[in-house]
Amino acid sequence: MSVILDCDIASTFAKIDRIALLKKTFPKSDICITNSVYTELLRARRIGFSFPDKIFDTVKQIALIEAEIEYFQRFSQDNRIHAGEAEGVTIAMMRDAVFLTNDSLVVRFCEENEIKVLDLKDILNLMGEKGVVTRKEMLDILRDIEVKDNTIIKGKEEILEIFDVER
């Protein structure tokens, strides 16, 4: 199975230098970005950001195939998602992959279309449940995401509760 990253999720984990955690969380999956995400990250690199290189060096790039174009065009018409997300969502649906995003509108779109989707909180919960990180590492991750990616994580307490449950 493949795991398709949207630009926000790829950027978040690159900015905190923890792309490798995605591979540990999904060990039997190819971690991928679409051509649209690659293009968006390339723009960030061209204006001086270095985090895209961490993604380019470790994450596979995939493209739409002809059989997926019709769904991509249909999904692109939905105002809740932009073309980059439509590309990733299409591939996730057609290839039975999981789409990772931190956009609640995209999550809702995926749920309505029965496309497997996880948001940032889901990913962090999964890391805790699978024992990929310790409680201390999770605290560091949460802090780093908020500081380095300027992203507020809702439900931090719920994520940390996973570590309070005996396994």
N, C-alpha and C positions, 0 to 999 in steps of 0.2 A: 504494500500500500504506500501511497505517496502522501506527504503532508505539504500543502501549498501555503506559503507565507504571503500575507499582504505586506505592503511597504512598511506600515507602522510596526508590525510585529518584528519583521526582519531588522528594522532600524533600532527598535528598543533593545533587542538582545545584542546587537552589534555595539551600540553605544555603551552598554555595561560590560562589554567584552565577555559575553556568555552564550554565544551562538552554539557552542558545543553542548550546552545543556539541552537544547532541542533534540539533538541526536541521541543523547542519553535518555531522554523522555520518550522518544519514538525510535527505539533501537532497530527495529526491523523495517523502517520506512525510509524512503528517499525524501530528504528535505529539499524543497524546490521553491524557486521564484519564477514568475512568468517574465516574458519579454517586456511587458509594460512596467513591472516592478524594477527590472534591470535598468530600463531607460530612466525611470524616476530617480533611482539611486545614482545613476551616472551623472545626472544633473547636479545632485548634491556634491558628488566628488569634484565636478568641474568648478564649483564655486569655493572649493577649499576644504570640504569635510573629508576626513580620512575613514570614518566608520564604514562606508560602502565597501571598501577593500576587504574588510573582514567577512562580508557577505559573499562577495565575488570569489574569494579564495576557498570558501567552504560549502557553499550552497549551489546545488545543480540548477541550471536554467532550463526551463521547458517552454514549449510553444504550442499554440493551438494547432490542431490538425483539421483537415477539411471538414470532417464530419461534425466538428464542434462549432463551426462558424455561425450556423443558423441560431444556435442557443446564445452564443456570444452577442450577436446582433440584437436578439430579443432582450436579453438581460441589460444590454447597454442603453436601452430605451427607458429603463426604470430610473427615475430621478434619485432614488435612495443610494444608488451605487454609481461610481464612475467607471470608466472603461478599464482601468487597471484591475479593479475589483471584479468587474464583470468577466474579465479573462480568467482570473483565478477561480472564481466561483464556477464558471463553465467547465473548466478542466476538472475541478473537484467533483462536480456532478457526473460528468461523462466517464471519468476514470475511477469512480468510487474512492476518491481521496478525501482527506479532511482539510478544510480551509481554516486557517488561523488568522483572526482579525481582532482588532480592538475597537471596531466601529459597531455600535449597537444597532444602527440601521441595517448594516450588512448582516449582522447576526440574525436579525428578524427576517430579512429577505431569505437567507439560507434556510431558516426554520420553516418558513412558509412554502419553500420549494423542496423541502425534504433533502437538503444538502447538509452533509456532516460539517459542523462548524464548532470551533472553540474560540472563546475570547481570552484575553490576557489572564483574567482571574481563573478561568478553567485550566489554562496551561499551568499556572503556578500551583493550583490545587493538585493537579496531576503529578507535578514534580514532587510535591510533598507526599502524596499517597503512594507513589512508587519508590519513595526513599532515595530519589535522585540527589536531593540536597538535605542537609541537616536544618534544624530550626535556626541555628546561628547563620548558616548560609542564606536561608530564606530571608531573615531579617536584613542581611547585607543586600540581597537582591532587591527587596522592596525599597530600601533606602536609595540604592543606586538608580533604580528606575525613576523614582521621584526627583532625585537631584540631577542626574545626567540626562534624562529624557524629558524632564519637566512634565511627568505624567502622574496624576493622582490616581492611586489604586483604591477603588471602593471595596470595602469588605476585607480589609487586611486582617482584622481579628478572626474572621472565618477561615482565612488561609492558614493562620498560625494555629488555630484549633486542631488542625490535622495532626500537629506534632504533640498535642496533649493526649491524644488517644493512644492507648497501648496497642501495640501490634502483636 
